[in-house]
Amino acid sequence: MNVHGLVRNLSLMARGLRAKWPLRDAQFVGGGARVSGQPYVENHGRIEIGRDFTLANEPVPSHLVVGHGASLKIGDRVSIGHGAGLAATTSIVLEDDVVLAPMVMIMDTDFHDADSMASDSKAAPVIIEAGARIGANSVLLKGTHVGKNAVIAPGSVVSGTVVAGTAVGGVPARVLREKKHPGRGAPMDKTEIADKVKALIAEAFHVPRAVTLEDGPATLGGWDSLGVLRLLVTLEDELGTTIEAGKLAGAKNVAEVIAVVT
């Protein structure tokens, strides 16, 4: 091998070692990793990173935090912008060719129950399928499943399922289109609205029975901060109206939800 070839190979090797050194706490890092700056990595579980990974940390370092027994799995050709934060207490999966813009936050738990900031919260895995694009300053909450080639607009808050190939945005995020039923048919009276709201609550919180006016967080297991977020989107889309998020979050039972929307 000539001198120039040797120098080039040594340079490539050194670049690879520099990239892997900041990721030394990961159990596996594929070839071709490129890391600019110094990330914060705390791994008490398992981190697997595929080939040609790119992680930016300048001007703001990114954070990869994995709890005990949890996992962070990153596919091939994934790119993460500076200032990103990924916190896994159960599982976060980024499939091949996913792009996270700067300052994206992904959490598989909200770290507290709605009734107590000090108590633990149930975790739910986050999955981002191949080719998805997540816009800058977006937040993906526990249980989020982003479909293949979906696009999340910058500054969005995402919960639940994003259908493959769709574009969503907003707080909370929804498909970027007109509401499904604005102005459809004759206006509903209060009894019809109440019945509709009860049915939508049962659907949003996965309740296998008819809900009553007295039902609330104590009797409906899905009635938590993320469930209320999903309910807000569902109510606005189905009723063709705009609802103040703070008022809905403060509702203590089904009757108060109905009062908010009427």
N, C-alpha and C positions, 0 to 999 in steps of 0.2 A: 504494500500500500504506500502511495506517495505521501509526502509530508502534508500537503494540502488536504488530502482525503482524511488523514488521521486527525488533523486539527478539527475538520468539520464534524467527524463522528464524535470526538470528545466534547465539542460544543453542544451537539444535540443531546448527548448523554447528560451533561451538566444541567441543561435546561430542563430535562425530564426530572432530574433529582431535585432541582429547586422547586418544581411544581409539586412533587409528591411530598416534600418535607413539611410544608404547612398542613398537609393532609395525612400526616403520619399516624394519627389516631384511628384512621379508617382501616377496616379489615382488608379491603381490596380497592385498589385504584388502577384502572386500565391505562394503557399507553396513551401518550399524546396529551396528557393533562397540562393545562395552562392556568396558572394562578398568579394574578397580579396583586401585590401587597400581601398583607398578613390577615387571614380570616381568624375568627374565633371559633374553635372546634372543641366541643365537649361531648365525648362519646362514652356512654355507659352501657350501650347496647351493641348494635351492629350497623356499620356504614359500608355500603358497597357502591362504587362509582365506576361507570363504564368508560369506554374509550373516548378520547378527544373531548374531554370535559373542560369547560371554561368557567372560571370563577373570578369575578372582579371584587376588589376590596378597597379601591381608591376612588374617590376621597373618603368613603365611609366603608368600614369593614363589614363583611357579611358574617352571619352567625349560623352555624350548624350545630344544633343541640339535640342529643338523642338520650332519652332516659333509660333506666334499667329495664332490660327485656324488650326494648323498643327497637325499631329499625328504620333506617333511611336508605332507600334503594334508588339510585340514579342511573338511568340508562346511558346509551351511547350518544355522543354529540349534543349533550345538554349544555346550555349556556345560562349562567346565573349572573345578573348584574350586581353592582355594588350596593351595599346596605341591605341586602336581602336577609331575612330571618326565617329559618326553618326549625321548628321545635316539635319533635316527635316523642310522644309518650306511649304510643302503640305502633303506628306505621304511617310513613309518608312514602309514596312511590311517584317518581318522575320517570315516565317512559322515554324512549328514544326521541331525540330531536325537539324536546321541550325547551322553550325559551322563557326565562323569567327576566323581566325588565328590572331596572334598579328599584330598590326599596320595597320589594314584594315581601309580604309576610304570609307564612303558611303554618297553621297550628292545628294539631289533631285533638286539642282539648281547649276549653275556654278557662280552665284552671279553677273554676268555681261554679257552684250551683247558683241559680237565680236568687235563692233566699239567703245565701251566705257566701260572702267573698272569701271567707276563711276555709270553707269546706272544699273537699276534692270534688272534681267533676268527672263524669264518665267521658272516656275518650272514644273517638270514632276515626278510623283510618281515612286519610286523604289520598286520592288517586288522581294523577294528571296523565291522561293518555297521550300517546305519541303525536308529536307535531303541534300540540297546543301552544298558544302564545298568551302569556299573562302580562298585562300592561303594568306600567310603573305605579307604585304606591297602592297596589291592590292588596286586599286581605282575603285569604281563603280560610274559612272556618272549618271546624271539625266536621267530618262526614262528607265533605265536598268531593264530588266525582266529576271531573272535567273530561268530556269526551274527546275523541280523536280529532285533531285539527280545529278545535274550538278556539275562539278568540275572546279574551277578557279585556274590556276597555280599561284604560288607566283610571286609578282611583276608585275601583269597584270593591264592594264587599260581597263575597260569594258564599252561599250556603246551599247545600243540596246538590242536585244533578244538573250539569250543563250538557245538553244534548250535543253529540258529535257534529262538528261542522257549523255550529251556530255561533253568533257573536252576541255577547251579553255585556251589560254595563249598568252602572248606577249603584245606589245605596238604598236598599239592597239590590243586587244585580238581577236583571231580568232581560229577556230577549229584546234586542233593539228593534222594536216595531211598535205599531199602535196596539193599544189594549185590545183584547180579544172581542169584547162585546159592547163597546161604547154605544149608547143610544139604541140598543137592540130591543125591539118590541115595546109593549106598553110598560109604563113604570110599575114597579111592584109596590103593593101596600105593605104596611108594617108587619103584618102577619107573615106574608110571603118572604119578606127580607129576613125575619127571625128564623123561619124554617130553613132558608138558604144558608144563613150563617151557621146554624147548628150542623147542617150537613157538611159544610166546608171545614168546620172545626174537627169533626169526626175524621174527615179525610186527611187533614194536615197533621193531626196528632196520632193517626193510625189507631183510632178507637173502634173496636168491633161491635159497637152498640150505638143506640141513639143517645145523644148527649142531652142533658137537662140544663135549665137556666142556672142551677146552683153549681154545676160542675166547674172546676177550676184546677189550678196546679196540684192540689192535694189529691184529686181523684183522676186526673188525666195525666198519665206518665209522660207523654210527649210535650207537655206544656212547660217548656223552658225557654231560655233566651233565644235559642236558634229556632225552636218551634214557632215562637211568636213572629220571628223574622219571616219564616216561610208562610205563615198565616197571613201576614200583611200583604205579601205579593199575591197570594191566592185571592184574597178578598178584593183587592184593587182590580185585578184582572177580571174576575167573575162578575163583580158588581159595576164595573166601569166607572169607578170613582177614585178619589184620592183621599187617603186616610193619614192622619197625623200619627207618626210612629210612636211618639212619646205617650200619647193617650192610649194607644192600643197596648203598649208595654205595661201601662199602669192598671189595666183591667184585671180584676181579681176573679171573675167568673164569666160564664157565657152571657149572662144578662148584661154585664157591663160592656162586653164586646159588641153586643147588639146595639147598645146605647151609643157607642162610639160611631158606628157606621150609619146610624139613622139620625 
